[in-house]
Amino acid sequence: MQYGLLPEAANQFNPDALPIGISKTAVATPVKGWPAGDYAGLTCAACHEGEWDYKGKHVRIDGGAGNRLDILAYIHALDDALQETLSDSAKFDRLAARLGAASSDAEDKLRKRFERDADRVHHYRTRTAVSATPWGPGRLDAIALILNRLLADLPDIPQNWSTPNAPPKPPFLWNAPHGLWTQWRVAQQDPIYRNLGETMGVYMPIDLTSKSPTEGLFQSNALFSISNGLKTSWIVWRHQVGRKMCLARSTARRPRLVKPYLFPFAPVATTRGLTRGANLTSMASASSW
């Protein structure tokens, strides 16, 4: 595909034929700024799924580096498309018709939601992901982009923004047996909060601006399952400028706080009882703009 995402044919799990790395999810309960409804967004696989072309055949590498993806070009193109659709009434009318927004009230609601989503994408392009150099395929300043959204965009603290200018190197797949889990690295000691951090970084709805939990602070659609008896976990994140800590709360285990390692502002809580190879239902499917 044009921006390096891997195509995938429609099937029972992907009826919309979305490319690898893009998923659709339903937000059942509104989160501040995100009304209930269907959303599409990036998943872990956008950057951690590879493919070789060998003698006319495509060889998928699950967990491999997505070295074809040009994420910045994709975001720029998405922003251009959204802005053009808002400014061109004919394009917006075609979109409304395809989505079944037939009445004037339905079309008005669609426009309001579309404007909110377009504003987020435009902010991401013009602020969050601003870099002095073009990126190109295979470059992904993932940690800076994730932390910019978590520490600057979501809590509305622009002073926490930093220039994304340090591309990380995804771990080699053949080293996975030597780690605690496939995407292990010393900066992140638990697959739960690694997936949580990634999902929040790629646009999961979460409220970090309300004044208190009773007003919606920490509300999100981050819900996932673990097959070893830990049925559900909700991650609650208290944020405070200069000092951030996380509290993990589950229905089956008490939380155990661990050191934040290289990221003093990253989530630092993990949960006891996870076994190596636990079957996680990826929270990446809960991501959305």
NORZI-V216545 format. One record per backbone hydrogen bond with DSSP energy under -0.5 kcal/mol. NH is the residue of the N-H (numbers start at 1). CO is the residue of the C=O. E is the energy in kcal/mol with one decimal. If there is no record, write none. Layout:
nh = {NH/NH}
co = {CO/CO}
e = {E/E}
//
This chain:
nh = {4/6/11/14/17/20/22/23/25/27/27/28/30/31/34/37/39/41/43/46/47/48/50/52/54/54/57/59/59/60/61/62/63/64/66/67/69/70/71/74/75/76/77/78/79/80/81/82/83/84/85/86/87/88/89/92/93/94/95/96/97/98/99/100/101/102/107/108/109/110/111/112/113/114/115/116/117/118/119/120/121/122/123/124/125/126/127/128/129/130/138/139/142/145/146/147/148/149/150/151/152/153/154/156/157/160/161/164/165/168/170/175/176/178/179/179/184/185/188/194/195/196/197/198/199/200/201/202/203/204/207/208/215/216/217/218/219/221/223/224/226/227/229/231/233/234/236/236/237/238/238/239/243/245/247/249/250/251/256/258/263/264/266/270/272/274/278/280/281/282/285/286/287/288/289}
co = {1/20/14/11/14/6/19/41/39/25/37/26/28/34/31/27/25/23/21/43/44/44/61/59/52/57/54/52/57/58/50/60/48/61/47/65/66/3/69/70/71/72/73/74/75/76/77/78/79/80/81/82/83/84/87/88/89/90/91/92/93/94/95/97/96/100/103/104/105/106/107/108/109/110/111/112/113/114/115/116/117/118/119/120/121/122/123/123/124/127/69/136/140/141/142/143/144/145/146/147/148/148/149/153/152/157/158/130/163/140/168/172/173/175/175/176/181/188/185/190/191/192/193/194/195/196/197/198/200/199/219/206/212/213/212/207/216/205/221/233/230/279/226/229/224/249/234/247/235/236/245/237/240/238/236/234/253/232/270/268/260/262/263/256/254/271/275/278/225/280/282/283/284/203/40}
e = {-1.4/-0.5/-0.9/-0.7/-1.9/-3.2/-1.9/-2.5/-2.8/-0.6/-3.2/-0.9/-0.5/-2.2/-4.1/-1.8/-3.0/-2.2/-1.8/-1.4/-1.4/-1.3/-2.4/-2.6/-0.6/-3.0/-1.6/-3.1/-0.5/-0.6/-2.9/-0.6/-1.2/-2.2/-2.4/-1.9/-1.0/-2.8/-0.6/-2.1/-2.4/-2.5/-2.4/-2.4/-2.6/-2.5/-2.3/-2.4/-2.6/-2.4/-2.1/-1.9/-1.9/-1.6/-0.7/-2.2/-2.5/-1.9/-2.2/-2.7/-2.2/-2.1/-1.8/-1.0/-2.7/-1.7/-2.3/-2.0/-2.2/-2.2/-2.3/-2.1/-2.2/-2.9/-2.7/-1.8/-2.5/-2.7/-2.2/-1.8/-2.1/-2.5/-2.4/-2.4/-2.3/-2.7/-1.9/-1.5/-2.8/-1.0/-2.5/-1.4/-2.0/-2.3/-2.7/-2.6/-2.4/-1.8/-2.5/-2.9/-1.7/-2.3/-3.0/-0.9/-2.1/-2.2/-1.8/-0.7/-1.4/-1.0/-0.6/-1.4/-1.7/-1.8/-0.5/-1.6/-1.9/-1.0/-2.0/-1.7/-2.3/-2.4/-2.5/-2.3/-2.5/-2.7/-2.0/-1.6/-1.0/-1.8/-2.4/-0.7/-1.1/-1.3/-2.4/-3.5/-2.2/-1.1/-1.2/-0.6/-1.1/-1.0/-0.8/-1.4/-0.7/-2.2/-0.6/-2.0/-0.5/-0.6/-1.0/-0.5/-2.2/-1.1/-2.2/-1.7/-0.8/-1.8/-2.3/-2.2/-1.8/-0.7/-1.5/-1.8/-1.0/-0.7/-1.9/-1.2/-1.9/-0.9/-1.0/-2.6/-1.7/-0.5/-0.8}
//
